[in-house]
């Protein structure tokens, strides 16, 4: 290891980390990236995600973007953060396209959706594939299989990073650290302590979840960082627990009924479009006995033209000609399942079915009701998929300012400490889809620029003048 300190050390090689590393190097800083994963497995959640962006086009969000994101949290997410994201959006999208990334409108797994979605060609892996060689070309160094363990502080200022890797325990001198190592979804103990309940029945959405153990968050808290976001909640998705595939989503739940292990319905499956209800549905499944439910439907699913787009599981459904046979195959109690379906069928009404949008085809006199897409389940064969709740990332994290600096409870920044991506707390209530990768890229880039301008000897003119990204 060189005796000369790095200007910036980035913890994590996902979209937030690579955006920070590349932008810092573009400012002339000497940059090191450490990641606990191997070189082949690095990239965090970015490597596995489709990376949908909640945008109308490459440079503009929907006109209600700020209000929607703040509204999703019932006003708890800071408006200034979302406004800063929107302000930096055009320049960041221009920057990432300058590194070869191209975007397109692409159908999502939300087969009925109320929101626009944009996607990079190739998903999250395409973002990494563009930024990794850019980083290497700028002289950024990488240390894989290296876990960050703590910050070295002197007089309240970051002066180094303690880490452990193939060469053993090391202390890496640096003028700034950017934490971009994800949430704590990979630490069951941390999860249970934060959620106040057993988190062992939550499934990882992808292999990357196991590597996100919250060390970056812990080390910043130990240095005096404030918390932000909802610490007892997380981004959830409904998945098929039988499938070994990452993100084995079951997003067709409005077109049938969901029953718990006792054969009883427990929520309104048709209360809104899939993109607005899937997360609450997954959490409701987690709250049931055993943390698992069954999605039960019949031949009506064949009326849904894009149904395969909402079924990312590679495992076939359980199929039966009668409810009795379906109960036997799924292990559901026969009498209760038959009663549940009978009560549901009796409560359905006549109307025109339209799978593309809320059609008002609702039940009457049923509790819980079904507000849309309520067709009777009478057309064999019957089909069933098990559904469990998968954790994608945690909502609780570090508090930062508009320059991505980690701040204390009094809002003062910790000198030399930055954070971006899922390790920073923003979300409350429910996740506004298509924003996580976007904010990781925007604030990761901001963190890299600011860290470089205020840490690199080669950028002393900028630092002395107080220049920051504007």
N, C-alpha and C positions, 0 to 999 in steps of 0.2 A: 504493500500500500504506500502510495506517495505521502511524503511528509507534508506536502502542500494541501491545505484544506480545499474541499470542494466548495464552490459558491452555493450550490443548491443540491440537496439530497431529496429525492422523491421516493416515498414509500408506496409502492403499488404500481402495477403496469397495465391497468385497465384504461378506459378512455380518459378519466380524469388525470391519472398519473402520466400517461404519455402526452396528453395535451400540455400539461405543466412542463414536462421535460423538454419537449420540442420547442415550446415558446420561450423557455428560459435559455436554451441553447441558442436560439435565434437572436437573443439579446446579448450574446457573447459570454454567457456564464459557463463555467465548468460544472457539469451536471453528472450525478450518479443516480441510477434507479435501482432500488432493492426490491425484490419480490420473493415471498416465501415459496412460491411454486417453482417448478423446474422451467427451463426455457420453453419446453414443448407445451407445458400446461398453463403458462402465465397468461394473464389477461382478465382475470376475475370474471364477474358476471357479464362483462362486455363481450367476452369470447362466445357466449352462448345465446345472447339475446338477438331477437330480430331487429332491435334498435329502432323502433318506430318513433318518429318525431311528431309531436302535436302541432303541426304547422299546416297552413293553407298552401304555402309555397316555400321555396328555399330561403327566402329572406323575411317572410312575414308570418306571424301567428294569426289565428282568428282574432277578430276585433274584440272579442270577449275573453281573451286569454288570461289577462291579469285577474279580472273579476272571477272567472271560473276557478282558477287555481286557489285564490284566496277563499272563495266560496266553498270549495271542497272541504276546507278545513274549518268551516264555520267561523272564519275570520282569524284563526289562530296562526296561520302561516304569515310571516311578515310581508306586507305589500311591497316594501322597498326592495326586497330580494327579488321578487318576481319582476318588478319594474326594471331592475338592473339587468336581469336576464334578457328581457326584451330589448333593452337599449343596446346590449352587446351582441345580440343575435346576428345582425347583418354582417358585421366585421368578422365574427367567428365562422359563419358559414362560408364567407369568401375565403377565409384562411384555410379551412379544411378542404374546400374544393381545390385550392391551390396546391394541396398535397395529393391530388388525384382522386378524391372521393367524389362520386356522382350520386345524385338522388333521383328518386322516382316515386310516383304514387303507386302504391301496391296494395292489393286487397289483404286485409289482416285476418287473423283468426276470429275476429269479432264479426260474425256473419250478418248481424244487424247492428249497425253502429250509428251514433249520432254525431261523431267527431271526425275531423279530417286526420289523415295520417300520411306522413312522408317517410320514406325509408332509404338508407344508403344501399346501393347495389351491393349485395353480399352480406347485408346485416352488420352486426357488431364486429364480426371478424374482419370485415372490409375496412373498418375504421382502424383497427389495430394493424392490419397489413399495410396501410398507408403510412401510419405514424412510426412504426418500428424502424423501417429503413431510413426514414427521415431523421430520426433520432441518431441512429448510428452514423449517418452521413455528416451530422453536425458534431460528432465526437462525443455524444452521450455514452457513458459507460453503464453496463448492466451487471448486477450481481444477483443471479437467480439462486433458488434454494436458500435464501437468506431472510431470516425473520427479524423485523425490527422489534426491539425489546424496551427501549426507553430513550428519553431525551437527555442530553447533557446540557445543563443550564448553568449560567454564571451571571449573577446579578440580574436575574429575570430575563436574560437574553439567551436564545438558543446558540450553543457552540458546538454541538455534535450529536451524533446518533449512536446509541448502543445497539448492536445487532449480533446475531449468531448465525453462522453459515458453515459451509464445508471446512473452512479454516479455523472454526471455533468461534469463541466470543471475540468481537472486535469493537473498537470505538472509532467512529468515522468523523473526523473534524469537518465542520461545515458552517457556513454563515447563515444558512436557512434550511429548514425542513418543510417539505410539502407532504402532508398526510393525505393519501388517496387510496387507502387500503380497505375500503368498503365498510360495511356495518359489522354487527356481531352475530349475524344469523348462523354462523358455523360453530358457536359455543353454546351448547345446550344449558349449561349452568348459568351463564350470563343471561340467556333468554329467560329462563325460569325465574331468575331473580328480578328481572326487569318487568316481566309480564305478570308476576304474582300468581302464576299457575304452572303446572307441568307442561313443558313444551316438547316433550319427547315424541308426541304423535304427529308433530309437524314434519312434513317431508321436504327435503331439499329440492328446489326447482331444477338444479343442475349441479354437476360435480364441483363447480367453483364455490358453492356455498360453504363447503367444508373448510375452505381456506380463509374465509372471512371471519376471524375470531375476535375482532375488536381490539387488538393490541394498539393500533394507532389511536383509537378513541381513548383507551385507558392512559396511555402515556401523556396525551394532551391534558386530560383531566388532572393527572398528577402534577402537571406543570401549572395548574390554576385555571384551565379553560372552563368556560361556562357550557352548560348543556342547552340543546335546542331540540325541537321536534317532539313527537309523542313517544316517550320511552316504553310505554307498555303496548305498542302496536307495531304492525309490520305490513309490508305489501304481500298480499295473499293471492293465490291462483288455484282454481279447482283442477285437480289432475287425477289420472287413473293410477292408483297405487300399484297395480300389477305390472306397469310398464317400466322397463329399465331406461327408456329414452328420456333425455332432458326435456323439460317443458312438455310433458305428455298431457296436454290440456284437453278438458272436456267442456267445450264452450257451447254446447247445444241444449243445455238444461232447460231453456224456456219451452221446448217442444215435447213436453211430457211432464212427469212429476218427480220430485226428489223425496225419497223416504229414508228414515233413519233405520238403524239395525233392528228396530222393533216393528218396522213396517208402517210407520206413521209419517205423514207429511208434516213439515215444520216451518215452511216459509212460502211466500208468494213467488213462485218461479218466474212469473211473467210480469213483474212490477215495472220493468223498464228494459231498454235495449241491453244486450249482453255487455257492451263496453262499460255501461254505467252500473251494472249489478253483479258482475262476476266476483269482485273482491269480497263484497259483503256476503255473497253466497258461499264462498270458500270459508270465510270465518264462521258462518252459521253451521257449516258442516263440522268444523273443528270443535265447536261447542257441544255437539251431540255426543252421546255415550259412545266411546270408542273412537271418536274423531273421524268416522267414516259414514257415508251415506250411499244410496243407490239411485242412479238416474234410470227411471223406468219409462219406456215409451212403447209405441207399436208401429204399425206401418205408416202412420201419419208423418213420421220422420222423412219418408221418401218424398213428401211434398216440398221439403226444404231443399232447394236446388243446390245450395252451397254447403250442405251439411258436412262434407268431408273436410272443408276448410276449417271447421270448428272442432274437428276431432284429430288431435295431434298424437294420440296414443296409437302405438302400433299393434295393440292387442285387440282382438275381435271382441264384440259384445257377447254376452250370454244370450242365447236365443231359445225361445220356447213357444209352443203352440197354445199353451194355456197358462193362466196365472198360477195354477197349482204346480205345473212343471217348472215355471220360473222361480217360484218360491223354493222348491226343492234344490234347484241348481245354484241359487244365490245364498241359501241358508236363511232367508227371511221367513218369519212366521206366516204360514199359509193363510190362516183365517184372518189375521189382521191385514195382510196385504190385500186380500180379496175385498175386505170391508172398506179399506182405504180407497181402492179403485172404484168400488161400487158407489161410495159416497161422492167421490169426485165426479164420476160420470153423471150422476143424478143432478148435480149442481151446474152442469154445463148448459149453455144456451145456444140458440141458433144464431148464425152470423157468418160473415165471410172471413175466411182465414187468409192472412197475409204475413208470411214469415219475415218479410223484409223490414217491417216497421210495426210499432205497437198498433194492433188492429181492434182493440176494444172488445175482443171476444172473451168475455169474462164469466166467471162462475157467479152464482147467486146463492146466498144463504150458507156458504161454506166458510169454515175457519181452519186454517188460514185461507184466504181467497186466492184466486189466480186471476190477475187483472187483464191479461192478454194471452192469446194463443191457446185458449182453453178448449181443446178438442177432446171429446170422450175417447178413452182408451179401450177400443173394442175390436180393432182390426189386427188380428194375428198375422204374422208372428210378433210376439212381444220380445222386446230387447232390453237389456240392462247393462249398465256400466257402473262399477264401483267408483266413488268419488271421494278423494281426500283433499285436505288443505295443504298446499305447498307454500313454503316461505321463500320469498325472493330476496328481500332485504328488509332491514329494520328501519323504523321511522326515527328513532332517537339517535342523536349524534352531537357533534360539536357545534357551538355557536361561532359564526364568522361575520365579518363585515362585508361591505360592497367590494372590497379589494381582496376578498378571500383570506384575510388575516384572521387567525383564531383569536377570539376575544375572551376576556374575563367577565365576571358577573357585572362589573361596572362599565362594560362595553369598551374598556381600554384594550388595545391589541397586545398580544404577547410577541415581543420583538423576535423576528426571525422564524415565526411559526405560522404556517398556512395550512389550509385544508380545503378539499373539494370532493365532490361526488357523494356517494352514499354514506361516507363517514360523517357528513355534516347533517344536522337535523333540520328538516324543513316541513315534512308532511305531518298532518293530523287527520284523524277520521278516516278518509279513504284516499287512495292514490289517484291523482289525475294522470291517467295513462299517457305515455309518450313524452314524459318530461325528465325521466331520470338520466338517460344517456345524454340528453340535450344539456341539462344543467351541469353534468359532469364535464362535458367538453368546454362549455362556456366559462365556468368558474375555474376549471383546471388551467385553461389558458391564461386567465387573469392572474391566478396564483403564480404561475411560472414567470409571467412578465414582471409582476411586482417584486417577487423574490429576487429575480435577477437584477433588476434595476437598483434594488436597495442592498444587495449583497456582493455583487461582483466588483472587484477592483477595476476591471476593464470598463465598468459603467459608472465610474465615480462622478463623472460630469452629471449624469442623470440623477444620481442619488443626491449629490450636493445641491442640485437645483430643486430637489423635492419632486422631480418629475415622476408621475405615475400614469398608468394607462388612463386615457380620457376618451 
